[in-house]
């Protein structure tokens, strides 16, 4: 089990990597923080030779070496993530989300995505929402407008949210990856984000979740599930079955784009049953009309 020391060290390394990506070559370190990092951990999160502990200097040397991006092991720890034990007032939530947004908007950790994007697509909706919808990555329309789920699939998602008697501004919508995956110079067409791209961008999503603290997460499609849980999982078998993400109930369901390709009533009903389960989980009122959607009546 990771100790407070391990989390502090990992968060520091993540911060330094981010600063390095921004072109910062020198940073100042608070003496108290340096003292905390210099203390030995009671338990090491990873195997180490007997009698040794990871030092900050060793960690800094390791992060300064030129290495290719690699997938991070879950859980991802970042200085952007708010400690779940910390109470957040509405004002503190606003401030924390603004801090996360500012960092994300200038991120260049994936040079290929940063060079090809029109906008960073951070997220939209209420940071006080009970429901958070998570997709995989922006498409062309989202990249152009800087807002998630505004294309054809997004319009369908808006209709689904409306059928739940909610508005887009009453939920929060975000993606695992905040930049549109590059398509080799093509203006049209989209591709699935790579695992390393999802792992690199995941701290921003985790930070958003740590501030919003939704009561339910709806994972839209297999890629969103993979990005959240860290492993590929078949959405056909997984959808409709409650999962858990960092203690939060998570409902995997089909991506709206799938329903655009497969317009059968039976597939639409499956997604709607997932939304009914979400509504029931939250204690939302459900009318008989809502229960009868897509039953062919």
N, C-alpha and C positions, 0 to 999 in steps of 0.2 A: 504494500500500500504506500502510495506516495506521501511524503511528509510535507509540512509547510515549507521547509527548506527547498524541497524538490520543485514545488510549484513556483516559489520565488525565483529560483535559478532559471527555470524554463521560461518564465515570463520575461526575465531580464534578457535572456538570449534572443527571444522573439522580438523584443523591442530593439535590440541592437541590430538585428538583421534588417528590420524595417528601416532604421536610420541609415544603415549602409546602403540600402536600395535607393534611398533618397539622395545619396551623395554625401552624407555627413561623414567626416573622417575623424572627428574628435568629439567626445561627449564628456560632460562633467558628471561626477558621481557623488551623491550625497554621502557624507562620512558615516551616517547612521546606517544607510542602506548597505554600504560597503562592509560595515562591521557585521551586519546580519548575514550577508552572503559569505562572509569568511568563517562563519561558525560551522562546525561539522554537523551533519545530519545524524539523527539517532538511528535511522535506517536508510539504506541506499535504495533508490527506486529501481536500479539496474545492477547486475552483478559487477563487482569490483574486487581487485586483489585485497586480501585480508589486510586490515589496518590502514587502508587508504580511503580518502573521500574526494569527490570531485571538487576542484577549486575553481574560483571564478576566473583566475588567470588562464587556467587550462581551457575553460569553456570559451573564453574570448579568443584564444589562439585557434580553437577549432572552428569558430564561426567566421574567423577572418580568412580561413583558407578557401581558395576558389573551388567550390564543389557544385555539381549539378543538382537541381531541385529534386528532392526525394519526398515520398509520402511520409507525413508525420504520423506517429502512432497515437491512437486515441487514448485518453482525452487530449484534445488540443488545448494548450494553455497560452493565454495571451494577456498582456497588460491591459488590453481593452476590455476584457471580461470582468464584469462586476461580481464580487463575491456574493453568492446567494444568501448569505447570512446578514448582509447589509440591507437595512430597510431603505426603501427608495420613495421619497416624496414625489409628487407630480413634477415639481420643479427640478429635483435631482435627476429624475428620468429624462427630462428634456435636455438637461446639461450633458448627461452621459451619452445620450444618443447623438447629440451634436458633435461630441468629441469623436465618436466612432465614425460618424459620417465624414467629418473633416479628414480623418486618416484614410478612409476608403476612397474618397474622391481624388486623392493624389497618389494612390498606390500604383507602383510600377513593378511589382514583384514578378509579374508575368510579362516580360518585355514584348512578346508577340501580341498579346491581347491589348496591352497599353498603347502600342503603336497603331493598332488597327481600329480601336474603338472610337466612336463619336462621343459617347457619354458613359460614365460609370452609372450603372443602374442600381441604386442603393436599396430602395424599398419605399413603400408607400402605405399610408393608412394611420390608424391610431396606435400609438405606443402604449396605450392603456388597454388594448384589446384583450379579450379572452381567447380569441382564435387567431392563429397565425398560419397562413398558407405559405408553403415553401415549394418553389419550383426548381428547375435545374439551372438555367442560364438565360440571359436575354436573347431575343431574336433580333431581326433587322429593325422592326418597328420600335421595339423597346430601346434598342441602341440609339435610334434617332431621336426618340422623345425623352429618354432618360427615366422612364417609368416602367416597372414590371407589368407584364400581362396587359398590354394595350392592343395587341394584334387580334387576329380572329380567335385564337385560343383564349386570349384575355377577355374578349367580349363574352365568350361563353362562360368563363369563370365568373364574370360580373353577374350574368343571369342566374347562375347557381347560387351565388351569394344572395341575390335578390329573392330567390325562391325560399331562402331560409329566413326571410323577413329582416335581412341585414343590408347595409350599404358598404361599399368598398372603404369608406372612411371610418367604419366601425370595426373593421378587422385590420390585420396587418399582413401585407403581401411582400415577399422577398424571394430571392433566389440563392442557391448555394454559391454560385459564381456570379460576381457583380459585373463582369464585362462579357460582351458577346464573344464567344469563341470564334477566332479568326477563320476565314474560309478561303485562304489562299488568293486574296484579291477579288473574290467574287462578291458582288453587292447583294445577291440573293442567295437563299439557301442557308441552312443552319446545320451545325454539327454538335454532337454530344461533347460536353467538356471532358477533358482527360482527367484521370484520377489525380495526377500531380497538380493540375489546375484547381480541382476541387479542394484538395488538401491545403494548398497555398492560400486560398480565399476563405476557407472555412472559419478561421478565427473571427472574421467580420460577422458572419452569421451567428456564431456562438455568442459574440458580444451583443448582437441585437436581441437574441433570445434572453440573455442574462439581464437585459434592461426591461424588455416587454413582459417577461415572465408569464407567458400565455398559459391558460388552463388546458388548452388542447392545441396540438400541432397537426395540420393536415399536410401530408407529404404527397405532392402531385407527381406521380410517375415513378418509374424504377430508378431513374438517375437521381432524383431528389432523395429517395430512400437510401441509395448507395452513398450519396454525399453526407447524409446525416449519420447513418449507422456505420459507415466506413467499409462496407463490403457489398458486392453486387447481390441482389436478391430478386427473385422472380415476382414481378408485380401481379401476375395473373393469380398466383396462389396466395400472395400476401395481402392483397387489397381486402378491405372489410374486416381484417383481424387486428385488433388493438396491439400496438407495440409500445415501447417506452423509450423515451429519449431524455436522458439526464433527469429522470424522475417525472417527466411530463408525458401524459398519455399522447400517443401519436397514432393517427389514423392514415394508413397508406391507401391511396385510391388512384384511379387512372388519371393521367394528365388530360386536360381538356382537349389537347390536340389529338389524342386518341379517339375521342368522341366525334371529332370532325372527320376523321378518316372512317370511323365505323359508327354510322348513325342509327344502328338498330335500337329499338325501344328497350330491349333487354339489357344492353350495355349501359344505356343512360340510367335505367332503373338501378343497376348495381352501384353506380356512383351516387345516386340519390339515396340509396339505402345507407351508404357510408355517411352521407351528410345527416340523415336522420339519427344515426348512431351518435354523431358529434353533438347534435342538438339535445339528445337525451342525456348524454354525458354532462352537458352544461345545465341541464334542467330548464331548457328553453321550451316554451309552449309549442305544441305541434297540433295543427288543425287536421281534421279528417281529410280536407282537401289536399293538404301537404302529404299526408300518408298515402294518398291515392295517385300521386304523380307517377306517370310512366307505367301504369298497370294495364294500359290498353282499354280503360273504361271510357 
